[in-house]
Amino acid sequence: MAGLGRFLPVVTFGEFCSWTTCYAGSTDGVRPSVDCQKRKVMMTPEREREYDELLGYVRFFATAVWQIDPASAIHPANVINGIVEQFGKSKALVGLRQAANDTVEETGDWTAEARALVDEAFRAAGVVTVSEITRRYSASYKRIVKRGLIKNETEYHVINAILVDQGSAISGDERTRLQTLTEAFEQRS
């Protein structure tokens, strides 16, 4: 029994009191009370930065690319604000990641020229670029890199856009690997 402590989370007395109050106020004693379910979860500074960056990206993408009026209730930034109010930033971050993934899927078949033009507009607005979001969140990007081979034009455009994007936060090693992939594809084509 003494060895189990290493598997249990460290909980402060204040957190314990808060936790027991949540369960004491529940209707069935098993699930936390409704008030506690809505309590906001603290995020690490890294996740706060990711939240802020993705919110700016999704806001700009929805306004500039999808052309949704920023005052509209269906604008993703307004929807996210509602999620923050109801459930907290941690849950909203999950939604922002999904929205970012949706933009990656939508832009997957854009030409290199279109992506470069949009990336420049995002950069000028001080927002993370579509190419950088693709690098971070795209499952297809990760598959291409893991496979070590670009199979078609669409994959080529994804990788090439990341290489061209000077605002992309890729390491020198990753840039070299991507350059090798694009050169190999260009030689085969």
C-alpha positions in Angstrom: 0.0 0.0 0.0 2.8 2.4 0.8 4.2 2.2 -2.7 1.0 3.5 -4.3 1.8 7.1 -3.5 4.0 7.3 -6.6 1.0 6.6 -8.8 -1.3 9.2 -7.2 -1.3 12.9 -8.1 0.0 15.4 -5.6 -2.9 17.3 -4.3 -2.6 20.4 -2.1 -4.9 20.8 0.9 -6.8 23.6 -0.9 -7.3 21.4 -3.9 -8.5 18.6 -1.7 -11.0 20.9 0.1 -12.2 22.2 -3.3 -12.5 18.7 -4.6 -14.5 17.4 -1.6 -16.7 20.4 -1.7 -17.5 19.6 -5.3 -18.5 16.1 -4.5 -20.3 17.1 -1.3 -22.4 19.4 -3.4 -23.2 16.8 -6.0 -26.7 15.3 -6.4 -25.5 11.7 -6.3 -22.2 11.9 -4.4 -20.4 10.3 -7.4 -20.2 13.1 -10.0 -19.0 16.6 -9.1 -21.7 19.3 -8.8 -22.6 21.3 -11.8 -20.8 24.3 -10.4 -17.6 22.3 -10.2 -18.0 20.9 -13.7 -17.9 24.4 -15.0 -14.9 25.4 -13.0 -12.1 26.5 -15.2 -9.0 24.4 -15.4 -5.7 26.2 -15.1 -3.4 25.9 -18.2 0.4 25.9 -18.4 2.0 29.0 -19.8 2.8 27.0 -22.9 -0.8 26.0 -23.4 -1.9 29.6 -22.8 0.5 30.7 -25.6 -0.9 28.0 -27.9 -4.4 29.1 -27.1 -3.7 32.8 -27.8 -1.8 32.0 -31.0 -4.5 29.6 -32.3 -7.3 32.0 -31.4 -5.6 34.8 -33.4 -5.1 32.3 -36.3 -8.6 31.0 -36.3 -10.1 34.6 -36.0 -8.0 35.8 -38.9 -8.7 32.8 -41.1 -12.4 32.9 -40.5 -12.5 36.6 -41.2 -10.1 36.8 -44.2 -10.5 33.4 -45.9 -14.0 32.3 -45.0 -15.2 35.9 -44.9 -17.3 35.5 -41.8 -18.3 38.8 -40.2 -16.4 39.0 -36.9 -19.5 40.2 -35.2 -21.5 37.2 -36.3 -22.5 34.6 -33.7 -21.2 31.9 -36.0 -17.7 33.4 -36.2 -15.4 30.7 -34.7 -13.8 33.3 -32.3 -17.2 34.1 -30.9 -18.1 30.4 -30.6 -14.7 29.8 -28.8 -15.4 32.7 -26.4 -18.7 31.0 -25.5 -16.9 27.8 -24.8 -14.4 29.7 -22.6 -17.2 31.2 -20.6 -19.0 27.9 -20.2 -16.2 25.4 -19.8 -12.9 27.3 -19.6 -9.9 27.8 -21.9 -8.7 24.2 -21.6 -11.8 22.9 -23.4 -11.7 25.8 -25.8 -8.1 24.9 -26.8 -9.4 21.5 -27.9 -11.9 23.3 -30.2 -9.2 25.6 -31.5 -7.0 22.7 -32.4 -9.9 21.1 -34.3 -10.6 24.4 -36.1 -6.9 24.6 -37.0 -7.1 21.1 -38.4 -10.2 22.0 -40.4 -8.2 24.9 -42.0 -5.3 22.5 -42.8 -7.7 20.1 -44.6 -9.3 23.0 -46.5 -6.0 24.4 -47.7 -4.5 21.0 -48.6 -5.1 21.4 -52.3 -4.2 25.1 -52.6 -1.4 26.0 -55.0 2.0 27.0 -53.7 1.3 30.5 -54.9 -2.1 30.8 -53.1 -0.6 29.5 -49.9 2.3 31.9 -50.2 -0.1 34.8 -50.7 -2.2 33.9 -47.7 0.9 33.2 -45.6 2.1 36.7 -46.4 -1.2 38.2 -45.4 -1.1 36.3 -42.1 2.4 37.3 -41.4 1.6 41.0 -42.1 -1.2 40.7 -39.6 1.1 39.3 -37.0 -0.7 35.9 -37.1 0.9 32.5 -37.3 0.8 31.3 -41.0 -1.2 28.6 -42.6 2.0 26.7 -43.5 3.2 26.8 -39.9 -0.2 25.5 -38.7 0.0 22.8 -41.3 3.4 21.8 -40.0 2.2 21.6 -36.4 -1.2 20.1 -36.7 -1.4 18.2 -40.0 -1.6 14.5 -39.9 -0.7 14.3 -43.5 2.5 16.4 -42.9 3.5 14.0 -40.2 2.8 11.0 -42.4 4.9 12.4 -45.2 7.9 13.1 -42.9 7.6 9.7 -41.3 7.3 7.9 -44.6 10.3 9.9 -46.0 8.6 10.2 -49.4 6.4 12.7 -51.2 3.8 10.7 -53.2 1.9 13.3 -55.2 1.5 17.0 -56.1 -0.8 17.7 -53.1 1.8 16.4 -50.7 4.5 18.3 -52.5 2.6 21.6 -52.1 2.2 20.9 -48.3 5.9 20.4 -47.9 7.0 23.1 -50.2 4.8 25.7 -48.6 6.4 25.0 -45.2 9.9 25.3 -46.8 9.0 28.6 -48.5 7.4 30.1 -45.3 10.2 32.0 -43.7 8.0 32.5 -40.6 7.9 28.7 -40.0 9.6 27.6 -36.8 11.3 24.5 -38.2 14.8 23.5 -37.2 17.7 23.4 -39.6 17.6 19.6 -39.6 13.9 19.5 -40.4 14.4 22.1 -43.2 17.2 20.0 -44.7 15.0 16.8 -44.5 12.1 18.6 -46.2 14.4 20.0 -48.9 15.6 16.5 -49.6 12.1 15.2 -49.9 11.0 18.0 -52.3 14.2 17.6 -54.5 13.6 13.8 -54.7 10.0 14.4 -55.8 11.0 17.0 -58.3 13.5 14.6 -59.8 10.9 11.8 -60.2 8.3 14.1 -61.7 
